[in-house]
């Protein structure tokens, strides 16, 4: 797997580096499955693209809605069922 990294900046200006494990689209919305490390077991997060066409950079937020999170997590689980990541 290629080491795709993104820098996530929260509303406080704190920057975190994540590895993109997989991406998918649901209802015309892009989602990323990310983690902090590919070398060791770590917690995974799902980010939702909230960018508008006039944004110069992608804008992502953590998915917090339980229904949305479960739906997208199921898609990622299916996409990665043959991987050792989940």
N, CA, C and O of each residue as an XYZ file, in Angstrom:
344
protein
N       0.842     -1.189      0.000
C       0.000      0.000      0.000
C       0.880      1.242      0.000
O       1.867      1.316      0.733
N       0.531      2.177     -0.795
C       1.244      3.444     -0.903
C       1.012      4.277      0.358
O      -0.086      4.250      0.914
N       2.014      5.010      0.815
C       1.892      5.829      2.017
C       1.271      7.179      1.682
O       1.981      8.173      1.527
N      -0.044      7.214      1.572
C      -0.754      8.476      1.347
C      -0.992      9.130      2.692
O      -1.682      8.575      3.546
N      -0.423     10.306      2.879
C      -0.582     11.032      4.133
C      -1.352     12.317      3.886
O      -1.256     12.929      2.822
N      -2.118     12.710      4.893
C      -2.760     14.019      4.862
C      -2.464     14.716      6.180
O      -2.246     14.076      7.210
N      -2.462     16.020      6.124
C      -2.322     16.832      7.331
C      -3.701     17.385      7.650
O      -4.291     18.113      6.851
N      -4.209     17.032      8.828
C      -5.521     17.493      9.261
C      -5.308     18.606     10.273
O      -4.588     18.424     11.254
N      -5.928     19.754     10.042
C      -5.842     20.888     10.958
C      -7.211     21.100     11.577
O      -8.184     21.359     10.869
N      -7.293     20.988     12.915
C      -8.594     21.168     13.556
C      -8.888     22.653     13.745
O      -8.075     23.509     13.395
N     -10.061     22.945     14.305
C     -10.482     24.347     14.440
C      -9.600     25.152     15.380
O      -9.632     26.382     15.344
N      -8.804     24.483     16.229
C      -7.862     25.166     17.116
C      -6.519     25.428     16.452
O      -5.648     26.074     17.035
N      -6.352     24.922     15.223
C      -5.097     25.090     14.508
C      -4.097     23.970     14.761
O      -2.984     24.001     14.237
N      -4.489     22.979     15.562
C      -3.628     21.836     15.832
C      -3.561     20.951     14.596
O      -4.586     20.612     14.005
N      -2.341     20.581     14.213
C      -2.157     19.760     13.019
C      -1.858     18.325     13.425
O      -1.074     18.070     14.339
N      -2.501     17.394     12.724
C      -2.273     15.973     12.929
C      -2.032     15.330     11.575
O      -2.666     15.689     10.582
N      -1.116     14.383     11.542
C      -0.818     13.672     10.309
C      -1.511     12.313     10.346
O      -1.405     11.572     11.323
N      -2.219     12.001      9.268
C      -2.911     10.723      9.153
C      -2.515     10.025      7.861
O      -2.190     10.668      6.862
N      -2.547      8.709      7.898
C      -2.375      7.890      6.702
C      -3.757      7.561      6.160
O      -4.644      7.162      6.914
N      -3.941      7.725      4.859
C      -5.207      7.383      4.222
C      -5.151      5.898      3.897
O      -4.314      5.456      3.110
N      -6.050      5.132      4.512
C      -6.115      3.694      4.308
C      -6.989      3.370      3.098
O      -6.652      2.507      2.287
N      -8.115      4.072      2.989
C      -9.063      3.815      1.903
C      -9.940      5.049      1.742
O     -10.044      5.876      2.648
N     -10.561      5.159      0.588
C     -11.534      6.223      0.376
C     -12.732      5.656     -0.359
O     -12.626      4.676     -1.097
N     -13.886      6.298     -0.140
C     -15.117      5.862     -0.794
C     -16.048      7.056     -0.944
O     -15.794      8.137     -0.414
N     -17.116      6.835     -1.669
C     -18.115      7.873     -1.886
C     -19.477      7.276     -1.560
O     -19.784      6.159     -1.978
N     -20.292      8.011     -0.817
C     -21.643      7.605     -0.468
C     -22.549      8.813     -0.613
O     -22.297      9.856     -0.011
N     -23.593      8.681     -1.401
C     -24.526      9.797     -1.640
C     -23.799     11.053     -2.105
O     -24.086     12.153     -1.634
N     -22.859     10.888     -3.029
C     -22.073     11.981     -3.607
C     -21.189     12.716     -2.599
O     -20.795     13.858     -2.836
N     -20.880     12.072     -1.487
C     -19.982     12.646     -0.481
C     -18.762     11.739     -0.384
O     -18.897     10.518     -0.301
N     -17.567     12.335     -0.393
C     -16.316     11.581     -0.278
C     -15.967     11.373      1.192
O     -16.118     12.269      2.022
N     -15.494     10.158      1.487
C     -15.079      9.801      2.842
C     -13.690      9.185      2.795
O     -13.328      8.515      1.827
N     -12.917      9.419      3.845
C     -11.592      8.812      3.987
C     -11.553      7.988      5.265
O     -12.060      8.411      6.305
N     -10.954      6.821      5.179
C     -10.631      6.029      6.362
C      -9.166      6.301      6.641
O      -8.315      6.024      5.795
N      -8.858      6.834      7.803
C      -7.493      7.228      8.129
C      -7.066      6.628      9.465
O      -7.897      6.256     10.293
N      -5.754      6.545      9.653
C      -5.193      6.122     10.930
C      -3.888      6.880     11.146
O      -3.340      7.488     10.227
N      -3.410      6.829     12.378
C      -2.194      7.574     12.715
C      -0.915      6.839     12.339
O       0.133      7.467     12.189
N      -0.985      5.511     12.183
C       0.206      4.730     11.862
C      -0.172      3.511     11.039
O      -1.222      2.908     11.261
N       0.675      3.150     10.096
C       0.497      1.921      9.336
C       1.371      0.805      9.903
O       1.225     -0.357      9.524
N       2.278      1.160     10.811
C       3.242      0.210     11.349
C       2.724     -0.547     12.566
O       3.141     -1.680     12.808
N       1.831      0.052     13.330
C       1.342     -0.593     14.542
C      -0.173     -0.449     14.614
O      -0.776      0.354     13.902
N      -0.765     -1.240     15.485
C      -2.212     -1.184     15.659
C      -2.589      0.177     16.244
O      -2.018      0.623     17.240
N      -3.543      0.813     15.615
C      -3.950      2.147     16.041
C      -5.424      2.347     15.750
O      -6.020      1.592     14.982
N      -6.001      3.345     16.352
C      -7.402      3.657     16.127
C      -7.584      4.255     14.725
O      -6.743      5.013     14.243
N      -8.692      3.896     14.092
C      -9.009      4.437     12.770
C     -10.120      5.470     12.907
O     -10.938      5.407     13.825
N     -10.132      6.418     11.980
C     -11.139      7.480     11.967
C     -11.717      7.600     10.572
O     -11.059      7.273      9.584
N     -12.946      8.068     10.497
C     -13.572      8.332      9.206
C     -13.765      9.834      9.087
O     -14.371     10.473      9.947
N     -13.229     10.384      7.993
C     -13.351     11.810      7.716
C     -14.295     12.021      6.543
O     -14.307     11.241      5.590
N     -15.078     13.074      6.623
C     -16.062     13.427      5.590
C     -15.610     14.708      4.895
O     -15.251     15.687      5.550
N     -15.632     14.692      3.579
C     -15.256     15.868      2.786
C     -16.423     16.845      2.768
O     -17.496     16.533      2.251
N     -16.209     18.018      3.331
C     -17.248     19.058      3.355
C     -16.854     20.241      2.487
O     -17.404     21.331      2.637
N     -15.905     20.036      1.581
C     -15.408     21.102      0.710
C     -16.500     21.629     -0.198
O     -17.415     20.906     -0.592
N     -16.382     22.887     -0.513
C     -17.244     23.488     -1.526
C     -16.380     23.746     -2.763
O     -15.154     23.786     -2.664
N     -17.004     23.917     -3.911
C     -16.221     24.106     -5.147
C     -15.217     25.259     -5.095
O     -14.187     25.214     -5.768
N     -15.508     26.279     -4.311
C     -14.595     27.426     -4.263
C     -13.438     27.251     -3.279
O     -12.539     28.091     -3.244
N     -13.439     26.177     -2.476
C     -12.335     25.910     -1.553
C     -11.075     25.529     -2.323
O     -11.123     24.740     -3.266
N      -9.953     26.099     -1.909
C      -8.683     25.788     -2.556
C      -8.126     24.458     -2.077
O      -7.425     23.777     -2.826
N      -8.426     24.079     -0.843
C      -7.977     22.817     -0.273
C      -9.190     22.030      0.202
O     -10.243     22.601      0.484
N      -9.032     20.732      0.285
C     -10.121     19.895      0.790
C     -10.392     20.215      2.256
O      -9.474     20.501      3.024
N     -11.654     20.163      2.623
C     -12.063     20.412      3.997
C     -12.723     19.127      4.508
O     -13.752     18.695      3.987
N     -12.120     18.530      5.529
C     -12.635     17.295      6.107
C     -12.996     17.502      7.564
O     -12.365     18.289      8.270
N     -14.030     16.779      8.010
C     -14.430     16.762      9.414
C     -14.565     15.305      9.839
O     -14.821     14.429      9.014
N     -14.392     15.058     11.128
C     -14.608     13.721     11.659
C     -16.096     13.406     11.611
O     -16.920     14.242     11.981
N     -16.446     12.202     11.155
C     -17.847     11.783     11.143
C     -18.223     11.432     12.574
O     -17.595     10.576     13.197
N     -19.255     12.099     13.095
C     -19.681     11.878     14.467
C     -21.103     11.339     14.559
O     -21.479     10.779     15.590
N     -21.901     11.495     13.508
C     -23.264     10.987     13.510
C     -23.214      9.458     13.473
O     -22.616      8.879     12.565
N     -23.840      8.804     14.456
C     -23.748      7.345     14.574
C     -24.292      6.602     13.364
O     -23.702      5.608     12.939
N     -25.395      7.058     12.804
C     -25.991      6.390     11.644
C     -25.079      6.504     10.433
O     -24.838      5.518      9.737
N     -24.576      7.698     10.183
C     -23.662      7.932      9.064
C     -22.367      7.143      9.270
O     -21.856      6.523      8.338
N     -21.847      7.171     10.487
C     -20.603      6.471     10.801
C     -20.746      4.967     10.565
O     -19.855      4.342      9.991
N     -21.848      4.395     10.999
C     -22.067      2.960     10.807
C     -22.188      2.599      9.326
O     -21.635      1.590      8.887
N     -22.903      3.412      8.563
C     -23.078      3.141      7.131
C     -21.739      3.182      6.393
O     -21.438      2.296      5.592
N     -20.951      4.197      6.662
C     -19.660      4.338      5.973
C     -18.668      3.289      6.477
O     -17.880      2.764      5.691
N     -18.693      2.978      7.771
C     -17.805      1.947      8.315
C     -18.101      0.594      7.681
O     -17.181     -0.180      7.418
N     -19.373      0.303      7.434
C     -19.729     -0.954      6.771
C     -19.146     -1.024      5.366
O     -18.671     -2.075      4.937
N     -19.182      0.094      4.652
C     -18.606      0.133      3.297
C     -17.104     -0.103      3.356
O     -16.566     -0.892      2.578
N     -16.425      0.580      4.279
C     -14.978      0.393      4.405
C     -14.642     -1.046      4.808
O     -13.670     -1.613      4.309
N     -15.430     -1.636      5.699
C     -15.194     -3.023      6.108
C     -15.297     -3.959      4.914
O     -14.504     -4.890      4.776
N     -16.268     -3.712      4.059
C     -16.428     -4.536      2.866
C     -15.260     -4.335      1.894
O     -14.754     -5.297      1.317
N     -14.841     -3.086      1.720
C     -13.726     -2.795      0.814
C     -12.425     -3.426      1.298
O     -11.576     -3.806      0.492
N     -12.275     -3.533      2.602
C     -11.007     -4.002      3.184
C     -11.096     -5.414      3.754
O     -10.222     -5.823      4.517
N     -12.126     -6.157      3.401
C     -12.300     -7.469      4.024
C     -11.140     -8.425      3.761
O     -10.914     -9.339      4.554
N     -10.409     -8.241      2.681
C      -9.266     -9.102      2.385
C      -7.952     -8.540      2.911
O      -6.905     -9.165      2.744
N      -7.992     -7.386      3.534
C      -6.794     -6.752      4.089
C      -6.630     -7.155      5.552
O      -7.586     -7.603      6.184
N      -5.451     -7.002      6.078
C      -5.178     -7.296      7.490
C      -5.385     -6.075      8.372
O      -4.945     -6.072      9.522
N      -6.036     -5.050      7.872
C      -6.157     -3.797      8.601
C      -7.370     -3.759      9.519
O      -7.359     -3.067     10.537
N      -8.417     -4.501      9.162
C      -9.651     -4.423      9.966
C      -9.934     -5.765     10.586
O     -10.924     -5.918     11.301
